Amino acid sequence: MAIRLHELQELDKLEERLSPLAGKPGGDFDARVQCLRLLRRMRLRRSECVVMYGQELVKNKAWTRRLGTQLWDVYEQVALAALDTGDLELAQECGNAVARKFPGSQRVAKMAGMLLEAQEEWEEADRVYKETLEETPGSHLIHKRRVAALKSQGNLTGAAEALNAYLDIFQADAEGWRELAEIYIKLQQYRQAAYCYEEVLVSQPQNSLIHMAYADVLYTLGGVDNFRLARKYYAAAVEISGGGNVRALYGIVQSAAAIAAATKGNKRGEPESTDLPLLAVDVLKKEYQQHCPALLPIVTRTLDGQVALL
Amino acid sequence: MSGGYKYSLHQAAYIKLILHAIKHPAAAVNGLLIGKVSSASPQNDDAGAQAIVAAGGAVDIHDAVPLFHSHLELAPMLEVALAQVDEYYSSQAGGLSIVGYYHANERYNDADLGSAAKKIADKIAQYVPQAAVILIDNTKLQNLRKESTATLQLFTTTARSSWQRNTRLSLRDASAGSVLVDHVAGKKYRSLTDFDDHLDDVSKDWRNLDFFR
C-alpha cells in the first residue's frame, strides 16, 4: 500500500500536538487514537512513538472502554512496539490481554513467540511456532515469523528448512523463493540457490536483478555448462536494463573468459563466438571513459587480459 | 609459514576497514589488505618459525580496499575486484600489493571466521603464504577503545593448520585510535566507497583517494 502524502502530513501534525504529552498520563485521547491508527494503516514502524502515546491508551481503564473494537489492534500494536523498544513488561501485559480475548489465534501465537524471542528463549519460541503450524499449517504469518526467528539466531539451516516448508504450501510466493535463495547463498549451497532463482524467474521474467543473481550463482557453481548459462543470463540482464548494467557486463566478460579457459585445447564442437564479450568490453570502457576516466587505464588492462584468453 | 611474522597495521588501513563495517551494521562486509611482506632471509623460508623470527619477518599493512557489503559468497564480482586491485597496485610505485583479507560477519555476536571467508583467504594465501586475515569483532564496534586492536582478530595460516588465531597484530600509529573515534563521530564512513558501490555507480572510485583529505 502506498503512503499517501496527506496522511504523512496529518501524522506530523498529530505528533506535534502530542509531543508535550510524551510520558505523561492523560490528555488528548482522540489525537493518540488517530496517531496510532495512521501508523497502523501506513505500516510505519515508529515503535518509540507508539509506546510513548499508546501505553496510556491501554493502561487507562476508561480509555480502553472508549476504544471499543479498536482496542485489540491497539494492544497488539503497542505490544509489538514495546518489543522493539525493549519494554518487555508492557509487551507482556498487552500480549496477555489479547490472548485472553482471542485464545488460539495466530496473531496471539506470533506475539507469544516474539516475547519468548525477546527473552532469548529460542527453543520455546520455536516450539510455539511449530505447534501453531501443526494446527494451522497454512498460517502465512507464523511461517514467516518462524523463518525470521531462526535467521536472527544465525540458524540458517533451520531457516532454510522452515522456508521450504512454507514454500511447499505457498509455491507462488516469489519473495519467499528469493529469500530462500539468499539463505542458500550464505550457506554456500549454490545448486539449491540456483533452483530457487529459477522459481523466481518464472514469475519475474523481466527482473534484471534476478537474472544477475542467478548468473552469479551459476558462475560460482562453475563448469562449462554453468558458465555458458551464466553468460546467457548476464546478457539477458544487460538487455532488460537497457545496456549500461556494469555488473552484468563484467559478468559476460568473466563467463566468456571462464568458458575459454575451460574449453582450451578442446577441438570438438564449434568455437565460441567472441562477439558478445568483445561488445561488453567496449561498453564497459565507454562507461569508464564517461563516468570514471581515472580508473580507465586499470580497467582497460584487466579487460584486455581477459580478452586475451578468448 | 607465518608463525614468526609480525603484523603491523597502519592507520589508514585500520580506519578504513572499521568504518566499512560501521557503514553497514546489518551486513557482512569484506575487503583487501594492502601492504608489504618483508622477510630478511627469504631463502630460509622453510627453515621453520624460529629462523624467521630471528630474521625479523614482518607484514606491514599500509592500506585497505573495501570490497563488498552484499553476496560475499559469490565469485564473479569478487574476481573482477581482485584483478583490478591487483592491477592497480602493481602499476603503482611503492611496491605495495595484496597481503591479506578482512571480514566482518553479518550477525552481531558471530566471532567465527566462516568458510566463505576462509575460501577467499585461501585464494590470497596461494600467492602470499604469510597473508593476514583480520576478522572485525562487531560487538566491540559499539564501544571503540582508543588504544587497542581489541576490535580485530588476526588469523594466519601455516603448513600444518589453516587460519588459526594469531596475537602478533599491532597498530603502527599511536594516533590511529583517536583519529578513528573522530571519524566515527563525524560520520566519515558515509563517504567511504566499496567495490559494491562502485559497481552500482562507476563514478564512485573504490580507491578512496580523497578519503583522508
Boltz contact constraints between the chains, C-beta under 6 A:
constraints:
  - contact:
      token1: [A, 154]
      token2: [B, 107]
      max_distance: 6.0
  - contact:
      token1: [A, 185]
      token2: [B, 73]
      max_distance: 6.0
  - contact:
      token1: [A, 188]
      token2: [B, 73]
      max_distance: 6.0
  - contact:
      token1: [A, 188]
      token2: [B, 116]
      max_distance: 6.0
  - contact:
      token1: [A, 216]
      token2: [B, 74]
      max_distance: 6.0
  - contact:
      token1: [A, 216]
      token2: [B, 76]
      max_distance: 6.0
  - contact:
      token1: [A, 219]
      token2: [B, 75]
      max_distance: 6.0
  - contact:
      token1: [A, 219]
      token2: [B, 76]
      max_distance: 6.0
  - contact:
      token1: [A, 220]
      token2: [B, 74]
      max_distance: 6.0
  - contact:
      token1: [A, 220]
      token2: [B, 75]
      max_distance: 6.0
  - contact:
      token1: [A, 246]
      token2: [B, 199]
      max_distance: 6.0
  - contact:
      token1: [A, 246]
      token2: [B, 202]
      max_distance: 6.0
  - contact:
      token1: [A, 247]
      token2: [B, 199]
      max_distance: 6.0
  - contact:
      token1: [A, 250]
      token2: [B, 80]
      max_distance: 6.0
  - contact:
      token1: [A, 251]
      token2: [B, 76]
      max_distance: 6.0
  - contact:
      token1: [A, 254]
      token2: [B, 76]
      max_distance: 6.0
  - contact:
      token1: [A, 287]
      token2: [B, 202]
      max_distance: 6.0
  - contact:
      token1: [A, 291]
      token2: [B, 202]
      max_distance: 6.0
  - contact:
      token1: [A, 291]
      token2: [B, 203]
      max_distance: 6.0
  - contact:
      token1: [A, 292]
      token2: [B, 202]
      max_distance: 6.0
  - contact:
      token1: [A, 292]
      token2: [B, 203]
      max_distance: 6.0
  - contact:
      token1: [A, 298]
      token2: [B, 84]
      max_distance: 6.0
  - contact:
      token1: [A, 298]
      token2: [B, 87]
      max_distance: 6.0
  - contact:
      token1: [A, 298]
      token2: [B, 88]
      max_distance: 6.0
  - contact:
      token1: [A, 301]
      token2: [B, 87]
      max_distance: 6.0
  - contact:
      token1: [A, 302]
      token2: [B, 83]
      max_distance: 6.0
  - contact:
      token1: [A, 302]
      token2: [B, 84]
      max_distance: 6.0
  - contact:
      token1: [A, 302]
      token2: [B, 87]
      max_distance: 6.0
